[in-house]
Amino acid sequence: MEKFDKNDVQMQSDKLMQIREEFYSFLDKNLQVSKNGGYDFSTNPTLNAKEVYEHFFKLDYQARKLRGILVKTYELN
C-alpha cells in the first residue's frame, strides 16, 4: 500500500484550502452578505448553475483526493 509523506499531505491540504478560498471568492463576488453575516441568496437567486457546479466539483474532487491519501497513509478504513 502506497503511503505519502508529510509534504504530500501538506501540499494536497493546501490545494484543498486554495480551492475552498476560490469557491468563497466566487460567492463573495456574486452575493451580498446578509445582516446575520451569511450570504443573502435573494440578491442573486439565479447564480449560474454551471459555474457553481464547477467550483463545487473542484472542491469535492480535492477533498476526495486528500481523503484517499490520508486513508492510505494512516491505514484508515
The first five atom37 places (N, CA, C, CB, O) and aatype in JSON, in Angstrom:
{
  "aatype": [12, 6, 11, 13, 3, 11, 2, 3, 19, 5, 12, 5, 15, 3, 11, 10, 12, 5, 9, 1, 6, 6, 13, 18, 15, 13, 10, 3, 11, 2, 10, 5, 19, 15, 11, 2, 7, 7, 18, 3, 13, 15, 16, 2, 14, 16, 10, 2, 0, 11, 6, 19, 18, 6, 8, 13, 13, 11, 10, 3, 18, 5, 0, 1, 11, 10, 1, 7, 9, 10, 19, 11, 16, 18, 6, 10, 2],
  "atom_mask": [
    [1, 1, 1, 1, 1],
    [1, 1, 1, 1, 1],
    [1, 1, 1, 1, 1],
    [1, 1, 1, 1, 1],
    [1, 1, 1, 1, 1],
    [1, 1, 1, 1, 1],
    [1, 1, 1, 1, 1],
    [1, 1, 1, 1, 1],
    [1, 1, 1, 1, 1],
    [1, 1, 1, 1, 1],
    [1, 1, 1, 1, 1],
    [1, 1, 1, 1, 1],
    [1, 1, 1, 1, 1],
    [1, 1, 1, 1, 1],
    [1, 1, 1, 1, 1],
    [1, 1, 1, 1, 1],
    [1, 1, 1, 1, 1],
    [1, 1, 1, 1, 1],
    [1, 1, 1, 1, 1],
    [1, 1, 1, 1, 1],
    [1, 1, 1, 1, 1],
    [1, 1, 1, 1, 1],
    [1, 1, 1, 1, 1],
    [1, 1, 1, 1, 1],
    [1, 1, 1, 1, 1],
    [1, 1, 1, 1, 1],
    [1, 1, 1, 1, 1],
    [1, 1, 1, 1, 1],
    [1, 1, 1, 1, 1],
    [1, 1, 1, 1, 1],
    [1, 1, 1, 1, 1],
    [1, 1, 1, 1, 1],
    [1, 1, 1, 1, 1],
    [1, 1, 1, 1, 1],
    [1, 1, 1, 1, 1],
    [1, 1, 1, 1, 1],
    [1, 1, 1, 0, 1],
    [1, 1, 1, 0, 1],
    [1, 1, 1, 1, 1],
    [1, 1, 1, 1, 1],
    [1, 1, 1, 1, 1],
    [1, 1, 1, 1, 1],
    [1, 1, 1, 1, 1],
    [1, 1, 1, 1, 1],
    [1, 1, 1, 1, 1],
    [1, 1, 1, 1, 1],
    [1, 1, 1, 1, 1],
    [1, 1, 1, 1, 1],
    [1, 1, 1, 1, 1],
    [1, 1, 1, 1, 1],
    [1, 1, 1, 1, 1],
    [1, 1, 1, 1, 1],
    [1, 1, 1, 1, 1],
    [1, 1, 1, 1, 1],
    [1, 1, 1, 1, 1],
    [1, 1, 1, 1, 1],
    [1, 1, 1, 1, 1],
    [1, 1, 1, 1, 1],
    [1, 1, 1, 1, 1],
    [1, 1, 1, 1, 1],
    [1, 1, 1, 1, 1],
    [1, 1, 1, 1, 1],
    [1, 1, 1, 1, 1],
    [1, 1, 1, 1, 1],
    [1, 1, 1, 1, 1],
    [1, 1, 1, 1, 1],
    [1, 1, 1, 1, 1],
    [1, 1, 1, 0, 1],
    [1, 1, 1, 1, 1],
    [1, 1, 1, 1, 1],
    [1, 1, 1, 1, 1],
    [1, 1, 1, 1, 1],
    [1, 1, 1, 1, 1],
    [1, 1, 1, 1, 1],
    [1, 1, 1, 1, 1],
    [1, 1, 1, 1, 1],
    [1, 1, 1, 1, 1]
  ],
  "atom_positions": [
    [[0.84, -1.17, 0.0], [0.0, 0.0, 0.0], [0.9, 1.25, 0.0], [-0.96, -0.01, 1.23], [1.77, 1.4, 0.86]],
    [[0.67, 2.11, -0.96], [1.47, 3.33, -1.07], [1.13, 4.3, 0.06], [1.24, 4.01, -2.43], [-0.03, 4.58, 0.34]],
    [[2.18, 4.79, 0.71], [1.99, 5.8, 1.74], [2.58, 7.11, 1.25], [2.65, 5.37, 3.08], [3.49, 7.12, 0.43]],
    [[2.06, 8.18, 1.75], [2.51, 9.51, 1.34], [3.23, 10.16, 2.5], [1.32, 10.38, 0.87], [2.9, 9.92, 3.66]],
    [[4.22, 10.99, 2.18], [4.93, 11.66, 3.27], [4.2, 12.95, 3.65], [6.38, 11.97, 2.85], [3.24, 13.36, 3.0]],
    [[4.68, 13.55, 4.71], [4.05, 14.74, 5.28], [3.94, 15.86, 4.24], [4.84, 15.23, 6.49], [2.94, 16.57, 4.22]],
    [[4.96, 16.01, 3.4], [4.93, 17.07, 2.38], [3.81, 16.86, 1.37], [6.26, 17.12, 1.66], [3.17, 17.82, 0.94]],
    [[3.58, 15.59, 0.98], [2.48, 15.29, 0.05], [1.14, 15.66, 0.67], [2.49, 13.8, -0.34], [0.3, 16.28, 0.02]],
    [[0.96, 15.26, 1.92], [-0.29, 15.55, 2.61], [-0.47, 17.06, 2.75], [-0.31, 14.86, 4.0], [-1.57, 17.57, 2.54]],
    [[0.58, 17.76, 3.12], [0.51, 19.22, 3.27], [0.18, 19.9, 1.95], [1.83, 19.76, 3.83], [-0.63, 20.82, 1.91]],
    [[0.8, 19.45, 0.87], [0.57, 20.04, -0.44], [-0.89, 19.86, -0.87], [1.51, 19.41, -1.48], [-1.51, 20.8, -1.37]],
    [[-1.42, 18.67, -0.68], [-2.81, 18.41, -1.07], [-3.79, 19.15, -0.16], [-3.1, 16.91, -1.04], [-4.83, 19.61, -0.61]],
    [[-3.45, 19.26, 1.1], [-4.28, 20.02, 2.04], [-4.29, 21.5, 1.67], [-3.77, 19.83, 3.48], [-5.35, 22.13, 1.68]],
    [[-3.13, 22.04, 1.33], [-3.04, 23.44, 0.9], [-3.85, 23.67, -0.36], [-1.58, 23.83, 0.67], [-4.5, 24.71, -0.51]],
    [[-3.8, 22.71, -1.27], [-4.57, 22.85, -2.51], [-6.07, 22.85, -2.21], [-4.23, 21.7, -3.49], [-6.83, 23.62, -2.81]],
    [[-6.5, 22.01, -1.28], [-7.91, 21.99, -0.88], [-8.32, 23.35, -0.34], [-8.16, 20.9, 0.17], [-9.39, 23.86, -0.68]],
    [[-7.49, 23.93, 0.5], [-7.82, 25.23, 1.08], [-7.83, 26.33, 0.02], [-6.83, 25.59, 2.2], [-8.64, 27.25, 0.1]],
    [[-6.96, 26.24, -0.96], [-6.94, 27.21, -2.05], [-8.23, 27.12, -2.87], [-5.71, 26.97, -2.96], [-8.83, 28.15, -3.2]],
    [[-8.65, 25.92, -3.19], [-9.88, 25.73, -3.95], [-11.08, 26.21, -3.14], [-10.06, 24.25, -4.35], [-11.99, 26.82, -3.69]],
    [[-11.08, 25.94, -1.85], [-12.15, 26.42, -0.98], [-12.21, 27.94, -0.99], [-11.94, 25.9, 0.47], [-13.29, 28.54, -1.07]],
    [[-11.04, 28.57, -0.92], [-10.95, 30.03, -0.95], [-11.5, 30.58, -2.27], [-9.49, 30.49, -0.74], [-12.19, 31.6, -2.28]],
    [[-11.18, 29.91, -3.38], [-11.69, 30.34, -4.68], [-13.21, 30.22, -4.75], [-11.05, 29.5, -5.8], [-13.88, 31.07, -5.34]],
    [[-13.76, 29.17, -4.15], [-15.21, 28.98, -4.13], [-15.88, 30.11, -3.35], [-15.56, 27.61, -3.51], [-16.87, 30.68, -3.8]],
    [[-15.34, 30.41, -2.17], [-15.91, 31.51, -1.38], [-15.71, 32.86, -2.06], [-15.28, 31.53, 0.0], [-16.56, 33.74, -1.93]],
    [[-14.63, 33.03, -2.77], [-14.4, 34.26, -3.53], [-15.46, 34.42, -4.61], [-12.98, 34.27, -4.15], [-15.97, 35.52, -4.84]],
    [[-15.79, 33.31, -5.27], [-16.86, 33.32, -6.27], [-18.18, 33.74, -5.63], [-17.0, 31.92, -6.93], [-18.91, 34.56, -6.19]],
    [[-18.49, 33.17, -4.47], [-19.74, 33.54, -3.79], [-19.71, 35.01, -3.36], [-19.97, 32.64, -2.56], [-20.7, 35.72, -3.51]],
    [[-18.58, 35.46, -2.84], [-18.44, 36.86, -2.42], [-18.67, 37.8, -3.59], [-17.06, 37.1, -1.81], [-19.27, 38.87, -3.43]],
    [[-18.2, 37.41, -4.76], [-18.33, 38.25, -5.95], [-19.78, 38.3, -6.45], [-17.41, 37.73, -7.06], [-20.19, 39.3, -7.05]],
    [[-20.54, 37.24, -6.2], [-21.87, 37.13, -6.78], [-23.02, 37.33, -5.8], [-22.01, 35.82, -7.4], [-24.17, 37.44, -6.22]],
    [[-22.72, 37.38, -4.5], [-23.78, 37.5, -3.5], [-23.41, 38.56, -2.47], [-24.02, 36.15, -2.8], [-22.24, 38.78, -2.16]],
    [[-24.42, 39.22, -1.97], [-24.21, 40.15, -0.87], [-24.28, 39.39, 0.44], [-25.26, 41.3, -0.9], [-24.84, 38.3, 0.51]],
    [[-23.7, 39.97, 1.47], [-23.75, 39.37, 2.81], [-24.98, 39.92, 3.51], [-22.44, 39.66, 3.63], [-25.26, 41.12, 3.46]],
    [[-25.72, 39.04, 4.18], [-26.93, 39.47, 4.89], [-26.57, 40.07, 6.24], [-27.9, 38.27, 5.08], [-25.4, 40.07, 6.64]],
    [[-27.55, 40.58, 6.92], [-27.35, 41.22, 8.22], [-26.78, 40.25, 9.26], [-28.67, 41.79, 8.73], [-26.05, 40.66, 10.16]],
    [[-27.11, 38.96, 9.12], [-26.61, 37.97, 10.09], [-25.24, 37.42, 9.72], [-27.61, 36.83, 10.22], [-24.73, 36.52, 10.39]],
    [[-24.64, 37.94, 8.65], [-23.3, 37.53, 8.27], [-23.22, 36.43, 7.24], [0.0, 0.0, 0.0], [-22.14, 36.14, 6.73]],
    [[-24.35, 35.82, 6.92], [-24.37, 34.78, 5.89], [-24.61, 35.4, 4.52], [0.0, 0.0, 0.0], [-24.74, 36.62, 4.39]],
    [[-24.67, 34.57, 3.52], [-24.94, 35.07, 2.18], [-26.43, 35.32, 2.01], [-24.43, 34.08, 1.13], [-27.26, 34.54, 2.47]],
    [[-26.75, 36.4, 1.33], [-28.14, 36.75, 1.02], [-28.44, 36.27, -0.39], [-28.39, 38.31, 1.17], [-28.16, 36.97, -1.37]],
    [[-29.0, 35.08, -0.5], [-29.27, 34.5, -1.8], [-30.4, 35.2, -2.54], [-29.59, 33.04, -1.65], [-30.57, 34.99, -3.74]],
    [[-31.17, 36.01, -1.84], [-32.26, 36.73, -2.51], [-31.73, 37.81, -3.45], [-33.19, 37.35, -1.48], [-32.44, 38.25, -4.35]],
    [[-30.47, 38.24, -3.25], [-29.91, 39.29, -4.1], [-29.5, 38.75, -5.47], [-28.7, 39.93, -3.42], [-29.4, 39.51, -6.43]],
    [[-29.28, 37.47, -5.57], [-28.93, 36.85, -6.85], [-29.41, 35.41, -6.82], [-27.39, 36.94, -7.12], [-28.61, 34.48, -6.75]],
    [[-30.74, 35.21, -6.89], [-31.29, 33.86, -6.74], [-31.01, 32.96, -7.95], [-32.77, 33.94, -6.52], [-31.3, 31.77, -7.91]],
    [[-30.46, 33.52, -9.01], [-30.21, 32.71, -10.2], [-28.72, 32.68, -10.55], [-31.01, 33.26, -11.39], [-28.33, 33.02, -11.66]],
    [[-27.92, 32.27, -9.59], [-26.49, 32.1, -9.87], [-26.34, 31.11, -11.03], [-25.72, 31.59, -8.6], [-27.17, 30.21, -11.2]],
    [[-25.3, 31.29, -11.8], [-25.04, 30.39, -12.91], [-24.73, 29.0, -12.35], [-23.86, 30.92, -13.78], [-23.69, 28.78, -11.74]],
    [[-25.64, 28.07, -12.58], [-25.52, 26.73, -12.02], [-24.25, 26.03, -12.49], [-26.73, 25.88, -12.38], [-23.62, 25.29, -11.73]],
    [[-23.86, 26.26, -13.73], [-22.65, 25.62, -14.25], [-21.42, 26.12, -13.51], [-22.51, 25.89, -15.77], [-20.54, 25.34, -13.17]],
    [[-21.35, 27.43, -13.25], [-20.21, 27.98, -12.51], [-20.17, 27.46, -11.08], [-20.26, 29.51, -12.51], [-19.11, 27.12, -10.57]],
    [[-21.34, 27.41, -10.44], [-21.4, 26.9, -9.07], [-20.94, 25.44, -9.04], [-22.84, 27.02, -8.5], [-20.15, 25.05, -8.18]],
    [[-21.42, 24.65, -9.99], [-21.03, 23.24, -10.05], [-19.53, 23.09, -10.29], [-21.81, 22.52, -11.14], [-18.89, 22.24, -9.67]],
    [[-18.97, 23.88, -11.18], [-17.54, 23.79, -11.46], [-16.71, 24.04, -10.2], [-17.15, 24.78, -12.55], [-15.74, 23.34, -9.95]],
    [[-17.1, 25.05, -9.43], [-16.39, 25.34, -8.18], [-16.57, 24.2, -7.18], [-16.88, 26.67, -7.58], [-15.62, 23.77, -6.53]],
    [[-17.81, 23.73, -7.05], [-18.08, 22.65, -6.11], [-17.34, 21.37, -6.51], [-19.58, 22.37, -6.02], [-16.78, 20.69, -5.65]],
    [[-17.34, 21.06, -7.8], [-16.69, 19.84, -8.25], [-15.21, 19.85, -7.92], [-16.9, 19.66, -9.76], [-14.67, 18.85, -7.44]],
    [[-14.53, 20.98, -8.16], [-13.1, 21.08, -7.82], [-12.88, 20.86, -6.33], [-12.55, 22.46, -8.24], [-11.95, 20.16, -5.93]],
    [[-13.74, 21.47, -5.52], [-13.63, 21.33, -4.07], [-13.86, 19.88, -3.64], [-14.63, 22.26, -3.35], [-13.1, 19.33, -2.85]],
    [[-14.9, 19.28, -4.17], [-15.24, 17.9, -3.82], [-14.15, 16.93, -4.29], [-16.59, 17.51, -4.43], [-13.77, 16.02, -3.56]],
    [[-13.65, 17.13, -5.5], [-12.61, 16.25, -6.04], [-11.36, 16.3, -5.17], [-12.27, 16.66, -7.49], [-10.78, 15.27, -4.84]],
    [[-10.95, 17.51, -4.81], [-9.75, 17.65, -3.99], [-9.94, 17.06, -2.6], [-9.35, 19.13, -3.88], [-9.02, 16.45, -2.05]],
    [[-11.14, 17.22, -2.04], [-11.42, 16.64, -0.72], [-11.36, 15.11, -0.79], [-12.82, 17.1, -0.21], [-10.8, 14.48, 0.1]],
    [[-11.91, 14.53, -1.85], [-11.86, 13.07, -2.01], [-10.43, 12.59, -2.24], [-12.75, 12.61, -3.17], [-10.04, 11.54, -1.74]],
    [[-9.65, 13.36, -2.99], [-8.25, 13.01, -3.24], [-7.46, 13.03, -1.93], [-7.62, 13.98, -4.26], [-6.71, 12.1, -1.64]],
    [[-7.64, 14.09, -1.14], [-6.95, 14.18, 0.14], [-7.39, 13.07, 1.08], [-7.2, 15.55, 0.79], [-6.57, 12.5, 1.8]],
    [[-8.67, 12.75, 1.07], [-9.17, 11.66, 1.91], [-8.49, 10.34, 1.55], [-10.71, 11.52, 1.76], [-8.09, 9.58, 2.44]],
    [[-8.35, 10.07, 0.25], [-7.67, 8.84, -0.19], [-6.23, 8.78, 0.29], [0.0, 0.0, 0.0], [-5.75, 7.73, 0.72]],
    [[-5.55, 9.91, 0.22], [-4.16, 9.98, 0.68], [-4.1, 9.7, 2.18], [-3.55, 11.36, 0.37], [-3.24, 8.93, 2.63]],
    [[-4.99, 10.3, 2.94], [-5.0, 10.09, 4.39], [-5.35, 8.66, 4.75], [-5.97, 11.03, 5.06], [-4.75, 8.09, 5.66]],
    [[-6.31, 8.07, 4.04], [-6.69, 6.67, 4.29], [-5.49, 5.76, 4.05], [-7.87, 6.25, 3.39], [-5.21, 4.89, 4.87]],
    [[-4.8, 5.95, 2.95], [-3.63, 5.1, 2.63], [-2.49, 5.33, 3.61], [-3.13, 5.37, 1.2], [-1.87, 4.38, 4.09]],
    [[-2.22, 6.59, 3.92], [-1.08, 6.91, 4.77], [-1.28, 6.4, 6.19], [-0.84, 8.4, 4.79], [-0.35, 5.86, 6.81]],
    [[-2.48, 6.58, 6.71], [-2.72, 6.21, 8.11], [-3.49, 4.9, 8.26], [-3.49, 7.32, 8.8], [-3.96, 4.56, 9.35]],
    [[-3.61, 4.16, 7.13], [-4.26, 2.85, 7.13], [-5.62, 2.88, 7.79], [-3.38, 1.84, 7.82], [-5.94, 2.05, 8.64]],
    [[-6.41, 3.87, 7.39], [-7.78, 4.0, 7.9], [-8.72, 3.13, 7.1], [-8.23, 5.47, 7.85], [-8.41, 2.73, 5.98]],
    [[-9.86, 2.83, 7.65], [-10.87, 2.04, 6.94], [-12.0, 2.91, 6.49], [-11.4, 0.92, 7.8], [-12.95, 2.42, 5.87]]
  ]
}
